[in-house]
Amino acid sequence: MDSRQVKTPKYMVYCVLVACIGSFCNGWTIGCSNLPGQVTHACPTGSQHLANPALPDCLPMSTSLWGFAVASFCVGGLVGGVTGGTIQTRLGRKKTIIYNTAGWILGGLLLGVSINVPMFIIGRILCGFSCGLGSLTTPTYIGETSSIRSRGAMGTLNQFFIVIGILLSSIIGLPTSNVPFWRVNYAIVAIPAIIQAILMPSCVESPRWLLSNHCIEEARHALQKLRGTDMSIQNEFYEMVEGQLGTAHAQKSFHDLKSMSINEKEDITVHDEMEKNTLSKVDNDTMEQQQQHGFTAPKNKDSDENEKKTLDHETSTIVITEGDPVQDDSHHDEGLHKHMNMIEIFTDPLIRRIAFVVLIHHAIQQLSGMNAVMYYSTTIFKSAFNDDMAKYMAIATTAVNFAVTMAAVVFMDRMGRRPLLLLAEIGACLFSFLLVIGYAFNIPALLVISVFMYVASFAIGIGPIPWLITSELTPTYASSSVGAVATGVNWAMNFLIGQIFPVIFEAISGYSFAIFGTICFLAFGFTYFMLPESKNRSIENIVQGFERHSHQQDPSNKVEE
């Protein structure tokens, strides 16, 4: 069976789940300060050592200082995201994920045993650094190792584990919002980080990263292990090599592999000849023309017509001729693509267009106002319920996020990225304006429903898809730099919203959500016209689509034609 048709091989799913442990740590870091926040910086006993002689009961801080202490992890996240491109390019995706656990382990321990405010802030920054680096490396690793047919679901697991981390930190925050157990709530993040550091060495490195470093045999072995030993990977691997090294180098690599394991290849050749003889009885002329002087991967004859149309590129047979000279392709045959830095991605026309689409969607994710809605939700719930019930309703909001993100995992590879993202953006637009109406006319029920539905709209598309398309749209030689800039934009917009929203909200209150509704409306238009569908397409095929679009728009090409 062609590996491009496989969905969820067990080892691949295992590697994705292990990588997503870092996403859980990310979510825990985001949510762990919500419920225990008050007792952390304003407990009745202050800095006294009543619960533990070695540690103060809490760390007294002013409201502004506490706000900075909580938000300081965004500073670490910004640094981790921007520098992450260079780190994961040099070390590889696998090693970066392993080393990245150190930030959560050290940061969690510092938070748990903090005796003063600087110690607490340093712990938050360390955790934030790992969150930033992890938000780049984890989606990259998942995108480069997942099968074509399940890449959407696997990519959405990244956001799903973040939401699980936020939800569990809120649930565990209820019994730990007291002295001295608030410390435990912050330190727990070190446990899953240690588990990931232990399990990740059992996962393979990204085949695409290995290819980008000319480790062709290692890449082939990694891909075979990810797809299963009974899967035929030659067509998928050929596309990967062609995307990295060009057509000529791809064919040369296959011939080199053939000469390295001649006995194995001779057995395969004999088997292919037997297949040819059998098939020729059915359609002798067609099969002779198709397989003369080459070898092909057998097609899945059970695939229906609709699947063939959807996966037109992926199901095509790749023929590698042995005697004929390689056709010159000026774009693909220039050799190995050099890794691009963060300046070069804006000078290359192809990568600049891809980066533009990715960066705008990352900005939209934060500017859509999710963090602002979550912040305002407490005030909304207090207007309709008492303080205790409002606390549980806030947890219910996170539960809605969890449930809808789970649905996104299921539907991502069925509906596609574009439909889900368009649905999410128009939904977020609608319910943002309903929030304004509910505020203007003082309708608590409408406010509560709008919060839940806005969160659902965000979770089904705006939350997971920007991280997913970062690795799907970008070729490997530019993925680290594009991902680093995208992660930096994401964290910068996160910080920006956190700083300016309270000011805007204080000035115009609930009417401020009209701004987010307008942004979501504009985002709908941008997605509709600019984002290609990536469902059931290889990364190389998606990039070729951008290449064709750039070629059609280039006036010089039209003149030559």
C-alpha positions in Angstrom: 0.0 0.0 0.0 1.2 3.5 -0.9 2.3 5.3 2.3 0.5 8.4 1.0 -2.8 6.6 1.6 -2.1 5.5 5.2 -3.9 7.4 7.9 -2.8 6.7 11.5 0.1 4.2 11.8 0.7 3.4 15.4 4.3 4.5 15.7 3.6 7.9 14.0 0.7 8.5 16.5 3.0 7.6 19.4 5.6 10.2 18.2 3.0 12.9 17.8 1.5 12.2 21.2 4.9 12.3 22.9 5.7 15.6 21.1 2.3 17.0 22.3 3.3 16.5 25.9 5.1 19.8 25.5 1.8 21.4 24.3 0.2 20.2 27.6 3.0 21.9 29.5 2.3 25.1 27.5 -1.3 25.0 28.4 -0.5 24.3 32.1 1.8 27.3 32.2 -0.9 29.5 30.7 -3.6 28.4 33.1 -1.8 27.7 36.3 -1.9 31.3 37.6 -5.6 31.8 37.1 -7.3 30.4 40.3 -4.3 30.4 42.7 -3.4 33.9 41.7 -5.0 35.7 44.6 -3.5 33.5 47.3 -0.1 33.6 45.5 0.4 37.4 45.9 -2.2 38.5 48.4 -2.7 35.8 51.1 -3.8 37.0 54.6 -0.5 36.0 56.3 1.7 37.7 53.7 5.4 36.8 53.8 5.2 35.0 57.2 6.5 31.4 57.4 3.6 29.8 59.2 2.9 26.9 56.8 6.5 26.1 56.2 9.5 27.4 58.1 11.7 27.5 54.9 9.2 29.2 52.6 7.0 32.3 52.9 3.2 31.7 52.9 2.9 33.9 49.8 4.8 36.5 47.8 3.1 39.9 48.5 2.9 42.0 45.3 0.9 45.0 44.1 -1.7 44.4 41.4 0.6 45.9 38.7 3.6 43.9 39.8 1.5 40.7 39.9 0.3 41.5 36.4 3.8 41.8 35.2 4.9 38.6 37.0 2.1 36.7 35.3 2.7 38.3 31.9 6.5 37.8 32.1 6.1 34.3 30.6 5.1 36.1 27.3 8.6 37.7 27.3 10.2 34.3 27.6 7.8 33.0 24.9 8.7 35.8 22.5 12.4 35.1 23.0 12.0 31.4 22.7 9.9 31.7 19.6 12.2 34.1 17.7 15.4 32.2 18.5 13.7 28.8 18.0 14.2 28.8 14.3 17.9 28.8 14.6 17.9 26.3 17.4 15.7 23.7 15.7 17.6 24.1 12.4 20.9 23.3 14.1 19.9 20.7 16.6 17.0 19.1 14.7 13.4 18.9 15.8 13.8 15.9 18.1 16.7 17.2 20.1 15.2 20.6 20.4 12.0 19.1 21.9 14.1 17.1 24.4 16.3 20.1 25.5 13.3 22.3 25.6 11.9 20.4 28.6 14.6 22.0 30.7 12.8 25.3 30.8 9.6 23.8 32.3 11.6 21.6 34.7 13.8 24.4 36.1 11.1 27.0 35.8 8.5 24.9 37.6 10.9 24.1 40.4 11.8 27.8 40.8 8.1 28.7 41.0 7.4 26.0 43.5 10.2 27.1 45.9 10.1 30.8 45.3 11.1 32.9 48.4 10.9 36.3 46.7 9.3 38.0 43.7 12.4 38.0 41.4 12.7 34.2 41.8 9.1 33.8 40.8 9.4 36.0 37.7 12.6 34.1 36.6 10.6 30.9 36.9 7.8 32.3 34.8 10.3 33.5 32.1 12.0 30.1 31.9 8.6 28.4 31.5 7.7 31.0 28.9 10.8 30.4 27.0 10.0 26.7 26.7 6.4 27.6 25.7 7.7 29.8 22.9 10.2 27.4 21.6 7.7 24.5 22.0 5.0 26.4 20.1 7.4 26.5 17.1 9.1 23.1 17.3 6.1 20.9 18.2 3.9 21.9 15.3 6.9 21.7 12.9 7.8 18.2 14.1 4.1 17.0 13.8 3.7 18.5 10.4 6.9 16.9 9.1 6.3 13.4 10.5 2.5 13.0 10.0 1.0 11.2 7.1 -0.8 13.2 4.4 -4.2 11.8 5.2 -4.0 12.5 9.0 -1.8 15.6 9.1 -4.8 17.9 10.0 -5.9 15.8 12.9 -2.4 15.3 14.2 -1.7 19.0 13.9 -4.8 19.9 15.8 -3.7 17.6 18.7 -1.1 20.4 19.4 -3.9 22.8 20.3 -5.9 20.1 21.9 -3.2 19.3 24.4 -2.8 23.0 25.1 -6.5 23.2 26.0 -6.2 20.0 28.1 -3.4 21.7 30.0 -5.4 24.8 30.6 -8.5 22.8 31.7 -6.6 20.5 34.1 -4.7 23.5 35.6 -8.1 25.1 36.3 -9.5 22.0 37.9 -6.5 21.3 40.0 -6.3 25.0 40.8 -9.6 24.7 42.9 -8.2 22.5 45.7 -4.7 24.1 45.5 -5.8 27.7 45.8 -4.5 27.9 49.4 -1.4 28.1 51.4 0.9 26.3 50.9 -0.5 24.2 48.0 -0.4 27.0 45.5 3.3 26.2 45.1 2.4 22.6 44.0 0.1 24.0 41.3 3.0 25.9 39.7 5.5 23.1 40.1 3.4 20.3 38.5 4.5 21.4 35.0 7.9 19.8 35.7 6.3 16.3 35.9 5.0 16.0 32.2 8.2 17.8 31.1 10.3 15.0 32.7 8.1 12.4 31.1 8.6 13.9 27.7 12.4 14.1 28.2 12.4 10.4 28.9 10.1 9.3 26.1 11.2 11.6 23.2 14.5 9.7 22.5 12.4 6.7 21.5 10.9 8.8 18.6 12.6 9.3 15.2 13.9 12.6 13.9 11.9 14.4 11.2 12.6 12.8 7.8 12.4 16.2 6.1 15.0 17.8 8.5 17.3 14.8 7.9 16.9 15.3 4.1 17.7 19.0 4.5 21.0 17.9 6.1 21.7 15.4 3.3 21.1 12.4 5.6 19.2 10.6 2.9 19.5 7.0 4.2 18.6 8.1 7.7 15.6 10.0 6.4 14.4 7.0 4.4 14.7 4.8 7.5 12.8 7.3 9.6 10.0 7.6 7.1 9.7 3.8 6.8 9.4 3.5 10.6 6.8 6.2 10.8 4.6 4.7 8.1 5.1 1.1 9.0 7.3 -1.7 7.6 4.6 -3.0 5.3 4.0 0.4 3.6 5.6 1.4 0.2 7.3 4.7 0.9 9.1 5.2 -2.5 6.6 7.7 -3.9 6.3 9.8 -0.8 10.0 9.7 -0.2 10.7 10.7 -3.8 8.5 13.8 -3.4 10.4 14.7 -0.2 13.8 14.3 -1.9 12.6 16.2 -4.9 11.3 19.1 -2.8 14.6 19.4 -1.0 17.2 18.5 -3.6 15.4 18.8 -7.0 14.4 16.2 -9.5 17.8 15.2 -10.7 19.1 14.7 -7.2 16.0 12.8 -6.3 16.6 10.3 -9.1 20.2 10.1 -8.2 19.4 9.3 -4.6 17.2 6.5 -5.7 19.9 5.0 -7.8 22.4 5.4 -5.0 20.1 3.6 -2.6 19.7 0.9 -5.2 23.5 0.3 -5.6 23.9 0.3 -1.8 21.5 -2.5 -1.3 21.7 -4.3 -4.7 20.6 -7.7 -3.4 17.5 -6.3 -1.9 16.7 -4.3 -5.0 17.2 -7.3 -7.3 14.6 -9.2 -5.3 12.2 -6.3 -5.7 12.9 -6.1 -9.4 12.1 -9.8 -9.8 8.9 -9.3 -7.9 8.0 -6.3 -10.1 8.7 -8.3 -13.3 6.3 -11.0 -12.0 3.7 -8.3 -11.5 4.3 -6.9 -15.0 3.8 -10.3 -16.5 0.6 -10.8 -14.6 -0.8 -7.4 -15.4 0.2 -7.6 -19.0 -2.4 -10.4 -19.5 -5.0 -7.9 -18.6 -3.7 -4.9 -20.5 -0.4 -5.7 -22.2 0.1 -2.6 -24.3 -0.7 -0.1 -21.4 1.5 -1.8 -18.9 4.5 -2.2 -21.2 4.5 1.6 -22.0 4.1 2.5 -18.3 6.8 0.3 -16.8 9.4 0.1 -19.5 12.9 1.0 -18.3 11.7 2.0 -14.8 10.0 0.9 -11.6 6.8 2.1 -10.2 4.8 1.9 -7.0 1.6 -0.1 -7.5 -1.6 2.0 -7.3 -4.4 1.2 -5.0 -7.0 -0.1 -7.5 -9.7 -0.1 -4.8 -9.7 3.8 -4.5 -12.9 5.3 -5.8 -13.1 8.1 -8.4 -13.7 10.9 -5.9 -10.6 9.9 -3.9 -8.6 9.9 -7.1 -9.7 13.4 -7.9 -9.0 14.7 -4.4 -5.6 13.1 -4.2 -4.7 13.5 -7.8 -1.1 14.4 -7.1 -0.6 12.1 -4.3 -1.9 9.0 -6.1 0.1 9.6 -9.2 2.8 7.0 -10.0 6.4 8.2 -9.9 8.5 6.6 -12.6 12.3 6.7 -12.3 14.1 5.9 -15.5 17.5 4.4 -15.3 19.0 5.1 -18.7 17.6 8.4 -19.9 19.2 11.7 -19.0 17.4 13.7 -16.3 15.3 16.5 -17.7 16.6 19.9 -16.7 14.3 21.8 -14.3 15.9 25.2 -13.5 14.0 25.5 -10.2 14.2 22.1 -8.8 17.6 21.0 -10.0 19.7 23.8 -8.5 20.6 21.4 -5.8 20.1 21.4 -2.1 18.0 24.4 -0.9 20.0 26.3 1.7 18.3 27.1 5.0 16.9 30.6 4.8 17.3 33.1 7.6 14.6 35.5 8.8 15.7 38.1 6.3 15.9 35.9 3.3 12.3 34.7 3.6 11.2 38.2 2.8 13.5 38.5 -0.3 12.4 35.3 -2.0 9.1 35.9 -3.9 7.8 32.4 -3.2 8.6 32.2 0.5 7.5 35.9 1.0 4.0 35.0 -0.3 3.8 31.9 2.0 5.2 33.9 5.0 2.6 36.7 4.4 -0.3 34.2 4.6 1.1 32.5 7.7 2.0 35.7 9.6 -1.4 37.3 9.0 -3.2 34.3 10.3 -1.0 34.2 13.4 -1.8 37.9 14.0 -5.5 37.2 13.5 -5.4 34.4 16.1 -4.5 37.0 18.8 -6.2 40.1 17.4 -9.5 38.1 17.2 -9.7 38.8 20.9 -9.8 35.3 22.5 -7.7 36.4 25.5 -9.8 39.5 25.9 -13.0 37.5 25.9 -11.6 35.1 28.4 -10.6 38.0 30.6 -14.0 39.7 30.3 -15.9 36.4 30.9 -15.4 36.6 34.6 -17.1 40.0 34.7 -19.8 38.7 32.4 -20.5 35.7 34.7 -20.5 37.8 37.8 -23.3 39.9 36.3 -25.5 36.8 35.9 -24.3 34.6 38.8 -22.8 34.9 42.3 -19.0 34.8 42.8 -18.7 31.1 43.4 -20.9 30.2 40.4 -18.9 32.6 38.3 -15.8 30.7 39.1 -17.3 27.4 37.9 -18.7 29.1 34.8 -15.2 30.2 34.0 -14.1 26.5 34.2 -17.1 25.6 32.0 -15.8 28.1 29.4 -12.5 26.2 29.3 -14.5 22.9 29.1 -16.3 24.3 26.0 -12.9 25.1 24.5 -11.8 21.5 25.2 -14.9 19.9 23.7 -14.9 21.9 20.5 -11.1 21.5 20.0 -11.7 17.7 20.2 -14.3 18.1 17.5 -11.7 20.0 15.4 -9.4 17.0 15.7 -12.1 14.8 14.1 -13.3 17.2 11.4 -9.9 18.8 10.4 -9.1 16.1 7.8 -12.8 15.6 6.8 -13.9 19.2 6.2 -10.5 20.7 5.5 -8.7 23.8 6.9 -10.4 26.5 4.8 -14.1 25.6 5.6 -13.3 25.3 9.3 -11.4 28.5 9.5 -13.9 30.5 7.5 -16.7 29.1 9.8 -14.7 30.0 12.9 -14.0 33.6 11.7 -17.6 34.4 10.8 -18.7 32.8 14.0 -16.3 34.9 16.1 -17.4 38.0 14.2 -21.1 37.3 14.9 -20.7 36.5 18.6 -18.4 39.5 19.2 -21.1 41.8 18.0 -23.7 39.9 20.0 -21.5 40.5 23.1 -21.7 44.2 22.3 -25.5 44.0 22.0 -25.8 42.1 25.2 -23.7 44.7 27.0 -25.5 47.7 25.5 -29.0 46.3 26.5 -27.9 44.5 29.7 -29.0 41.0 28.6 -27.0 38.6 30.9 -28.2 35.5 29.1 -27.1 36.8 25.7 -23.7 37.7 27.2 -23.2 34.2 28.6 -24.3 32.5 25.4 -22.1 34.8 23.3 -19.0 33.9 25.4 -19.6 30.2 25.0 -20.2 30.4 21.3 -17.3 32.8 20.7 -15.0 30.3 22.5 -16.4 27.5 20.4 -15.8 29.5 17.2 -12.2 30.1 18.2 -11.6 26.5 19.1 -12.9 25.0 15.9 -10.5 26.9 13.7 -8.8 30.2 14.7 -7.0 28.4 17.6 -5.5 25.3 15.9 -5.2 26.2 12.2 -2.5 28.9 12.2 -0.1 26.6 14.0 -1.1 23.8 11.6 -0.6 25.7 8.3 2.8 27.1 9.5 4.4 23.7 8.8 1.9 22.7 6.0 2.5 25.6 3.7 6.2 26.1 4.2 9.0 24.1 2.6 11.5 22.6 5.0 14.4 24.9 4.0 12.3 27.9 5.1 10.1 26.4 7.8 12.3 27.3 10.8 12.6 30.9 9.9 9.0 31.4 8.8 7.9 29.5 12.0 10.2 31.6 14.2 8.8 34.9 12.8 5.2 33.6 13.0 5.7 32.5 16.6 7.3 35.9 17.4 4.3 37.7 15.8 1.9 35.5 17.8 3.5 36.2 21.1 4.0 39.9 20.3 0.3 40.2 19.5 -0.6 38.3 22.6 1.5 40.8 24.7 0.0 43.7 22.8 -3.6 42.7 23.5 -2.7 42.1 27.1 -1.4 45.6 27.4 -3.9 47.7 25.4 -7.1 45.8 26.0 -7.5 46.9 29.7 -7.1 50.5 28.6 -9.6 50.2 25.7 -12.0 48.3 28.0 -11.8 51.0 30.7 -12.6 53.7 28.1 -15.5 52.1 26.2 -16.3 48.9 28.2 -18.2 46.2 26.3 -18.3 48.2 23.1 -14.6 47.3 22.7 -15.6 43.9 21.3 -16.9 45.6 18.2 -13.2 46.0 17.3 -12.6 42.3 17.5 -15.8 41.6 15.5 -14.5 43.9 12.7 -11.1 42.2 12.7 -12.7 38.8 12.4 -14.8 40.0 9.5 -11.7 41.3 7.7 -10.0 38.0 8.5 -12.8 36.1 6.8 -12.1 38.0 3.6 -8.4 37.4 3.8 -8.7 33.7 4.4 -11.2 33.3 1.6 -9.0 34.9 -1.0 -5.5 34.0 0.2 -5.4 30.6 2.0 -5.3 27.5 -0.2 -6.7 24.2 1.0 -4.0 21.8 2.3 -6.2 18.9 3.1 -4.8 15.6 1.7 -1.9 17.3 0.0 1.8 16.8 0.7 3.8 19.8 1.8 5.8 19.6 -1.5 2.6 19.7 -3.5 1.3 22.7 -1.6 4.5 24.6 -2.2 4.3 23.7 -5.9 0.8 25.3 -5.9 2.3 28.6 -4.6 5.1 28.3 -7.2 2.5 28.0 -10.1 0.6 31.0 -8.7 3.9 33.0 -8.5 4.8 31.9 -12.0 1.5 33.0 -13.4 1.8 36.4 -11.8 5.4 37.1 -12.9 5.3 39.4 -15.9 8.7 38.2 -17.1 7.3 34.7 -17.5 4.4 35.9 -19.6 6.8 37.8 -21.9 9.0 34.7 -22.3 6.0 32.7 -23.2 
